[in-house]
């Protein structure tokens, strides 16, 4: 996969999020880079996830 395909995928995915898009994209980045996390608490330890305090609110608001 080349970088333009990945960029297009990320742009399309970001467009699917109606609320809290940045927080949800941070969660996606963390999920894709930390395969060992088994909970959002563990995921919060990932250096790729910068907005952990918003995750519960984000998931509740977006009905994920």
Buried (B, 14 or more C-beta within 10 A) or exposed (E): EEEEEEEEEEEEEEEEBEEBBEBBBBBBBBBEEBEEBEEBEEBBEBEBBEBBEBBEEBBEEBEE
